[in-house]
Amino acid sequence: MKSPAETYFAALAEIRATGGGVQETSYYPALINLLNAVGQALKPRVLAVSQLRNTGAGSPDAGLFVANQLAKGLLEPLPGQLPERGVVEIKRVAEDSWLTADGAQVGKYWEKYRRVLVTNYRDFLLVGEDRAGRPAVLETLRLAASAAEFWSRLAQPHAFAQARGERLLEYLTRVLLSAAPLNNPRDVAWFLASYARDARARLVEKPDLPALAALRAALENALGLHFETEDGEHFFRSTLIQTLFYGVFSAWVLWHQDQPERRDAFNWKLASWTLRVPMIHALFEQLSQPSRLLPLGLTEVLDRVNGVLDRVDRPAFFSQFAAGNAVQYFYEPFLQAFDPELRKQLGVWYTPPEIVRYMVARVDAVLREELDIADGLADPQVFVLDPCCGTGAYLTEVLRHIKVRLDEQGLGGLAGARLKQAALARVFGFELLPAPYVVAHLQLGLLLHEWGATLYRDEATGQTERLGVYLTNALTGWQPPDDDGKQRLTQLGLNFPELRAEHDAARAVKRERRILVILGNPPYNGFAGVAMDEEQELTRAYRQTRRAPPPQGQGLNDLYVRFYRMAERHIVEHSGRGVICFISNYSWLDGLSFTGMRERYLEKFDRIWVDCLNGDKYKTGKLTPEGWPDPSVFSTDFNPEGIQVGTAIALLVRRTPSPQNPLLHFRHWWGKRKREELSEALQQASELPYQVLQPPLELGLPFVPMQVQAHYLAWPLLPELLPT
């Protein structure tokens, strides 16, 4: 199916090929159809109408009306309506749109309509108004530098659309929305994502990035990974763009927070002065240097972003954003619009709050009931880590839990100090990707401010109290570096001291803190094109068994397994006791690849609870045993698709150095109300109705109920029946 851009290019080429058209007006239908194709997808719909009547400033070539301006149920249309989204002035392909935009006719249109899109079919200029109410070119797009080049490119409309079509459609969408009210975080996220796509396209056009080579090497050294192949290049570029855009956005949020009633203009070029976390400040400063931005053509794009942020109705925006919904209403919509394939690959799924609350509450209960820690998560000696914290959902809920407990204790003003101390010194998050790392700091900082635990800034030094959230690879850095690693870190310290400081602070948490709780939602898959310098022994312990059948297949290569092993090793070998609570792919519960993993857990942990959330496309077809729909728990209004594999929450507790007679508890959750039922289960006074399992050794110690016939284990194996 042709895209609207390809249809537009093909129509222009066909009209010209007839030799019978006139240079300007014969091409109107192609442009009007393009504008209507773009407007059709918007809410409210935008309709382009050609040849407007003269209402006092001349007759524009087209007007841009919204759906609610269309008379419905009336015998006559409403008289005298002005097109809400502005008008269009169309010139011949050979004419100069920039000169047209400065002309008297466009000036008259602007006085009347305040928005004029000027185009010669290959150039587009949007004339609006600046903060002082004066006419200004808000945004431009050039498809070809000359008429000759344009007609040449139109000879192959499909190839032209592949090269320039996406940017044309993005541009026109922004034009049609440029006069719309802007007060919803999701709409702001779309605009930023649209400009981010434009910025990424500019990077793709400049494959050689010498200005960013040092930064690339620094990120690889700091995070223990390498960007390889075209997928790695894509990952690197997307990471840079997200960091740049979220740096601007974060600075704008903090700029507003400092003075919510302010009337001055935000300036992205001063954003680094607003960013308070040294690593974010340094990374943004490196990316936003003129020597880097100008060759890449990104200064213009960021100026446009600045214009969007200036348009936002800040009170309406922050009434939604500051309520703890930064991820649901902003980050996930941004990433979905900016790079849906990368979002899927990275496993950036909005974890529903019911899941997060359930897991944190269960951890808190186990700390009190199994480890005899009366205050649970609020105990000052309980160190917590989310090793893949993303935008901070679990950290936020942990701090919320701590706050509730402190409030119950009636500590008054001391509660805020205790809460902030927890956020700074014992509730930790690790994140590999800069963009969610920025959002985590932003979201947690806003919530702490709302809870009366504001992070203060020393005006003399410019240093701000910082949260225990670090940009780091959670799977490495737990052991001392080798000689090569030491050399790379030395170089990192010389070139980027802030990145080195971040690396060292994260390493101190890994090696010096006795973490008692490790929880979260680890990524299911590795990142294409990104090779990690992981410790080879991470899954080696699961590839051997003592009594159970040896592992088969490749399941242990899944990334979430490495997070389980990292957590298990720290709790068992470093802390000595503690709790692990992950939601993950549930294949490890009974898969043949995971016999060693399950055997080890039965040896190392005293009690294990499994909440099997099902929702698997492959095993059950996302149906309950009764045949009713059984969607993924990740299926939400914002993400109806969810994920395809089944999931489970595992809660593992180690009380003693040598667990005896471990107990394995299991429960199935089915149907559309699983998330609601998890929340309801937390309100039950009695213990949750789990089934205690005795996993048979001969079947590989499955962590799910299994029924086999009495003589099943006596049957001969297939290799015995079919020897090779």
N, C-alpha and C positions, 0 to 999 in steps of 0.2 A: 504494500500500500504506500502510495506516494505521501511524503510529508507536505504540509502546506507550503513550505519553502520551495520544494521541487516543483509543485504545481504552479506556483507563481513564476518561477524561472522558465518553465516550459511554456506557459501561456504567453509571456513576453516574447519568447523566441518565435512562437507560431504566428503571433500578430505581425511581427516584423517580416517574417518569411513571406507573408501574403503580398507585400509590397503595396498594399492598398490603404494602409492606415495613415493617419496624421501623427506627427511626432509626439504630441502630448496626450490628447484626450482619448485616442484609440486604445491606449494602454490603461485607462482608468479601471475598467472592470477587473483586470488582473490584480491590481493593488487593492481595490475594494474587497474582492474575494479573499485576499490574504488577510486583510484587517479583520474581516468577519470570521475567518477561520480561527484566528487568535482570540478574538473577542468571545466566540462561542464557548470557549473553555473556562471563561471567567465567571465569577459570582460576585455581583450580578453580571449578566451577559452584557457585552458592549457591542453595539450595532453601528457599523459605518454606513452613512447615507451620503451619496454623491450629489453634487450640484445643489448646495443649500440656497435657499432664498435670501435675498438681501434684507438684513434686519438693521441696516444703518452703517455697516462698515464694508459693504461690498458682498460679493457672493463667494464664500469659500468653496474650494473644489470638493470638500467632504466634511462631514461633521461626525463626531463620535458620541453617540447617545448610549445611556444605560437602560436596562430593561424596564426599570420602574418609571421611565419617562414615556413609555409606550402606552397610549390610551387604550384601555380595555373596557369593553361594554359601553363605550360612548359612540354616539352617531357621528360626532365630529372630533378630530384630534384636538388636543389642548393647543391653543394658539400661542405663538411667540416664545416657545421653549428654546433655550439655548442649549447646545450639546454639552452635557456635563463634563465630558472628558476632553473637550477642545475641538479644534478644527484642523484640517489638512490642506496644505498648499502644495500643489503638484506642478512640477516643471518638466521640460524636456530632458531626456537623458544627457544631452550635451551641455546643458546649462550648469552653472555653478551654484549649488545649494547654499553655500556659505554667503555668497553675494545676495542671493534671494532672501536669506534670513535677515539681512541688514536692510532690506528694501522697505519702501514706504508702505506697500500693500500689506506685508507681514506685520508691520508696525500697527496698522489700523486693526488688523485681525486680533493682534495681541491685546490692544486696548479694550476690545469688545469681549474676547473669549478667554484671555489670560493663558491659554495653552495653544500653541501652534506647532504641528508637526510639518516640517518642510522637507520635501523629498524630490529628487529627480529620478527615482526608481532605483538608483544605485547608492546614493548618499541619503542619510536620514539625520535631521537635526531637530531636537525638541526645544522649542523656545518657551520658557516659563518665566518665573520671577525669582529674584534672589531674596535674601532676608529683609532687604530694605524695600521690597516691592517694585524693583526695577526689572525691565526685561533682561533675560540672561539665557544663554544656551545651556540647557541642563545636561544634555547627553547627546552624543553623536555616534553614528555607525557608518563606516565606509565599506561597501562590498567590492568596489573596484576603483582604481585611481583615475580612470578615464573612460569615456564612452566606448572607445575602441576595445579596451580591455574587457569591459562589461559585456559587450556583444560577443566577444570571443569566448568568454567563459560560459555564456548562455547556450553556446552550441552543444554543450554537454551538461544539461540541467541536473542530472543525477549526481555527477561528480561535483558540480558547483554546490549543490545542496549538502553533500557530504562534508565539504570543506567549510562552508559559511552558513549553512542553513540553520543550525542550532543557535548560533549567535544572533542571526536575524530574528528568529522567533522569540528568543529571550529579550532582545531589545524591544521589540514591538509590545510584548507583554508588559514590560516595565512602563512603556509609554502609555498604554491604555490604563494602567493602574496609577499613573503618576499624580493624578488629581483625586484619587480615592482617599477616604479617611484611613489613617494608619494608626491603629491603637491596639491591635491584637498581636501577641507575641508570635503566633504562627505566621501571620502576614509579614512581619518584620523579618522573620527567619527566611521566608521565601525570597524576599528582596536580597538579603545578604547572600543567600545561596546562589541566586541568579548572577550577581556580580562575581561571586567566587568562581562560578563556571567560566565566566568571561576571563577572569584572571588566569585560571588554569589553562584555558585555550591559548592565551598569550605565551605561557611558559612552554607549551607544546610546540609553538611556532619557533621557539628558540631552544633547540635541543641541547646546545652547548651552554652550560651555565657556569662559567669560570668564577663568577662573582659569588656563587654559593658553594663552591667546592670545599672550602674550609669548614663551612657550617655543616655540610653533609658529613665530612670526616669526623667532626666533633660529635655529632649525634650518634654516629655509628660507634665511636669509642665509648661514649657515655652510656649507651643503652645495650652495648654488647650485641650488635646486629649488623647486617650488611644489606644494602639495597642492591639486588641483583636482577638481571633480565628486564624486559620492558614492564613487567608487573611491578618490579621493585622501583623502577623509575616513576611509574604512575603513583605508587604508594608515597614515594618521597615528595613528589610535586603536590599531591593532595595534602600531605602533612604540612608542608610549608604554607600552602594557601589557607588551610584551616587555622593554623597558628596565627597567621597575619590577621585574618578576619576576626578571629575570636579575641585577639589582642585588642583590636579596635573596639569590638563590642564590649569587652570586659572593662576597658578604660571608660567607655561611655556610661556604663552602668555605675561605676564608681564615681565618675564625674557628677552624675545625677545624685547619687547617694550623699555626697558631700554637702550639696545645697539643693534639695528637691525643688525649691521655688525659684531657682535661678533663671535669668532671662538672657544670659550671654550665650554665645554660640560655641558648641563643641568643636574642637579642632583635632582631627586624628593625628596630625603631625606632632602634637604634644602628648600623645597617648602614653608614651613610655614614662612620662613623669607621674602618671596616675597609677600605673601598674605597680602593685605593692610587693609581690613575691619576687625576690631577686632573680630567680631563674626565668620567670616569665618576662620580667623587665629586660633582661639581657637578650633573650631569644628574640623578642619583638624588636628590640633596638637593632640587633644584627640584621633582621629581615627588612626593617623599614628605613635603612640608610639610603639616602639619595643615590649613592654610587651603585646600589643594588637595584633599587626600584626603577630608576630612570631607564637603564638598558632593557629592563624587562617589560616596560610599558605599564607598570602597575599604579603609578601615581594617579593617573586619570581615573582608574577604577576606584581607588580609595577615596578620591574626591567625591565620586558619585555615591559611595557608601555614606560618606559624611552628610551628603544632601538628604539621603533617606532618613538617617537618624535625626536630622533637624526637623523632619516632617512629623515625627512620631508624637502622638498625644501622650506625653509621658505619664501623667496621673493615671490614665486608663490602662496604659501598658503595664505599669508597675503594680497596679492593683491585682493583676493576674500573675505577673512574673515573680514578685517578691513573696508570693504565698507558698514557695517551695516547689513550684511547678516549672522551674527553669528547664529541666530535661524534657518533660512530657510536652511542653508547649513551645520549646525553642530548639534545644540541641538535636533531638531526634528528627523533627521536621526539617531542620537545616541539613543534616547529613543525608536524609532521604531525598531531598531536592537537589543537593549538591552532587552526590556521588552514590546512587543507590546500590551499585554493584560493590563498591568498596564497603559500604555499610553492611551489606549481607556477608561479605567475606570476613569482615572483622567481627561479626557476631554482635554488632551494636544494636541490641534489642532492648527496648524500654522494659525493664523488669517491673511488672505490676506491683503496686504498693502492698497489695494483700500478701504477695509472696515475701516481700522484704520484711513486712511487719511480723509475719508468722515465723520466719527464720530467726529474727532477732529476739522475739519473745521466747521462742523455744530455747535458744542459747542462754538467755537470762535465767530461765527456769532451771536449766540443767546446772548452771553454775551454783545456784542456791541449793538445789536438791541433791546433786551428785557430788559436788566438790565442796559443799558446806561453806560457801561464800555468801554470807547473809545478804549483802547488798548487791549481789550479782554484778552486772556491768558497771554499776556505780562505785564499786569498790576501787579505791585508788591504786591497788596493786594488780588490777586486771588490765593487762595490755591486749589490745585488739588490733587485728590486721585484716584488711581486705586487700589481697594481693593483686586484684584486677579491678580496681575501684571504679573505673569509668568516670562517670560524672558525680559519684559520691552518694548514691542512693542508700547503700547499707551504712555508710558512715553517718549520714544524716539521721537514720533511724536509730542507730546506736546512741548518738548524742541526745536524741529526743527521749529515749528510754532513760538515759542518765538524768536528764533534766526532770522528768516526772518523779524519779526516785528522790532527787535532791529536794524538790518542792515538797514532797511528802514528809521529809525530815524537818521541815520548817526552818531552814537555814537562813532565810531572808536574803540579804545582800551577799552573803557568803556563797550562796548557791551559784550565782553567776561566775564568781571567781573559780569555784570548783569545776564548773562546766567548761570554762575556757581552759583551765589547766588540763582537763581531759583531752580537749581538742588539740592542744599544743603538744602534749607530752606522752599520751598513752593510747590514743585512737589513731591508728596509722592507715594510710592508703598508698598503694603502689599503682602506677599507671604508666603504660608504655607510650601512649599516644598523646602528643601535646594538647590537642584541642579539648578532649574530655578532661584532661588534667586542669586546663584553664577553667573549664566550667565547674569542676569540683571545688576548686578554691573559691570561685565566685559564689556558688550556691551556698557553701558552708559558711562563708564569711557573712553573707546576707542573713542567714538564719541565726547565726550567733548574735549579730547586731539586733535582730528582732527579739531575741531572748535575753537581751541585756548583758551580753558577754562580748562586747565589741572588741575587735582586734585593734590595738592602739599603735599609732605611728610616732616614732621619735622624730620630731621636727628637726632636731639638731643633726642627726645622722641620716635621716630619711629612711631608716629601717622600720619595718612593721613586724609586729608579732606574726609568726607564720604557723600555719597549720601543719600537722604531721602527714601531709600528702606529698608524695615525691614522684618525680618523673624518673622511672627506673624500670629495668627488666626484673620482674619478680622471680624469675627462674635462675638468675645468676647473682653472683656477689655474696653468697653465703659463706664461701671459703676464701682464704687469702689469694690475691692474684699471683700469677706466675711472673717470671721476669719480663716477658713480652707485655703482659697486662700492665705491669708497673710502668714500663716505658711509655705505653700509650696514655696512661693516666697522667704521667708527668707532662707530656705534650699537651694534653687536654687542659691541664692547669695553667700552662703558659698562654694558650690561645683563648680559652674561654673559662676563666676562673669561676664564674657563676655555675657553669655546668659541672665543673669539678667539685665545687662545694655541694651541689645537689647530689652528686654521685656519692660523695663521702658521707653525707648525712643519711642517705638511704642505706648505705653499707653498715653504718653504725646501728641502725635499727635491726638489720638482718643478723648482725653478729653479736650485739651486746644486750638486746632486750630479750627477756624471757616471755615471749608472747604466749598468752594463755588461750586466746580465741582467734581462730582463723576462719573467716566466713566470706561468702560472696557467690558470684556467678561467673566461673572461669570461662574463657573463650573455648568454643568447641573445636575450632579449626585453626591451623597455622595461617600466617599471612603470606599470600602468594608473592614471590619475589623478594621475601625478606628472610635471610638466613640468620638464625640466632646462635650465638656461641654458648650453647647450653652445656651444662655439666652432663657428661655422658652417662653417669651412673643414676640419673634421675629416675629412669624406669627400669634400670637393670635389676633392682631388687624385686620387681614384679615379674621378671622373666624366668624366675626359678621357683620351684616348689619343693617342700620337704615331703609332704604326704599326698597332696592333691595331684590330679593329673596335670602334666605340663601344659603351659599355654599354647594355643594354636591361633594362627591368623595374625592380622596386622593391627588389631584394635588398640594395642598399647602405644601406637604411634599418635593417637589422637591427643591434641594439645591439653585437653582438660585433665588427662591422666597425669601429666607432669605436674600440674598444679596440686593434684591430690598427693602426689609423692613428696613434693616440696613441703606441703603442710604437715603431712604425717611425719616426715623426718624431723622437722623442727619441734613439733609437739613431743614426739617420742624421745629423740636423742638430745635435744637442747633444753626444752622446758621441763620435761619429765612427766608432766600431766597437762591436761587441757582439753579443748573442744575444737572440733572441725565441723563446719556446717556449710555444705556447698549444694547448689542446685546445678544439675548438669545433665548431659546425655545419660540415659539410663542403661545403655548397653552393658556397662560394667557389672550390673547386678547379676546377670546370668550368662554373659557371653563367654565363649570358650577361650578368648584371649586373656581373660582376667582372673583365671584360677589362682595365680600367685598373688595377685592383688587382694582378693577376698581372703585367702588363707592368712596373709600377713595381718589383715585388719582384725581377724578373729584372735590372733595371737597378741596383738599390741593394744587393743582397746577393750574396756570393760563392758560397755554397752553401746549398741548401734541401733539407731532408729532409721527406718527407710519409709518415706512418704512417696509412694509411686504415683506420679501424676499422669501417667499414660499419655494420651494424645498423640500416638504414633501413627504416621501415615503408612509405614511399611508393614508393621506387625499386625495392626488391628484395623487399618484403613480409617483411623480416627472414629471408631465406633465402639460403644460400650458392649459388654457381653450380651446385652438385650437388643443390640442393634440401633441404639439411639446415638445421636451425634456426640462425639467426644473430642472437642477441639483442644489444641494446645493451650496450656495456661498462659502462654505468651500472646494469645489472640485477644486483642483489645480493640476498642473503637478506633484507635489511632493506628493499629497494626492488625487488621482482621486476619491476615494470613498466618501470623504466628510463625512457629518453626515446624519443621517436618518430623523430626525425630521425637520419640517420647522422652520425658524428663522425670527426674526424681530428686527429692531433697534427702540428703544423707546427713545424719547427725551422729558423730562419733565422739565418745567420751573416754578419756584415759584418766583413771583415778590413781592407780598404783603402778610401780615399776614392773611388776610381773602379774598382769591380769590373769585371774583364774575363772573358769566357767563363764565366759562372756555370754551376754544375752543379746540376741538379735530380734528386734521388733520390726514388724512389717505391716503396712496398711495400704490398700488401694484407694485411689480417688478417681472417680469417673464423672463424665457428663459436663454440661455447660456451666454448672454452678460451683466448680471446684474452688475457685478463688474465694467466693463468698463462704463456702463451707469451711475453708481453712480459717477465715476470720471468725466464724461462729465457733469453731473448735476451741479457740483461745479463751472463749467465755465460759466453757464448760468447767464445772467445779471438779468433776471426777477426772481420773486419768484417761487419756485418749485410748480408744479401743484398738490397740495393736494386737496383731497375732504374733506369738512367739514362735520363731522358726528354729528347727534343728537341721541345718543344711547337710545333706548327705555328701560324704567325702567322695564317693564314687562318681557323683555327677558334677564334681568340680566345685562343691560348696556354694551352690546358688543362693543368692540373697532374695529369692522370690519363692513363693509356695510352689511346689511341684508335686504332681501325682503321677505315679507310674504303677504299672501292674506288678503284682507280687514277684513274679519271676523275671522281670525286665532285666535286672542286672546280671542274670545268669545267661542271657542270650549271647551268642557269639558276636564278636565285633566284625565289622565289614572287612577290615584288613585280614582277619582270620578266614573269612569266607572267600575273599578274592585276593589271595596273595600275589604280590608282584613278582 
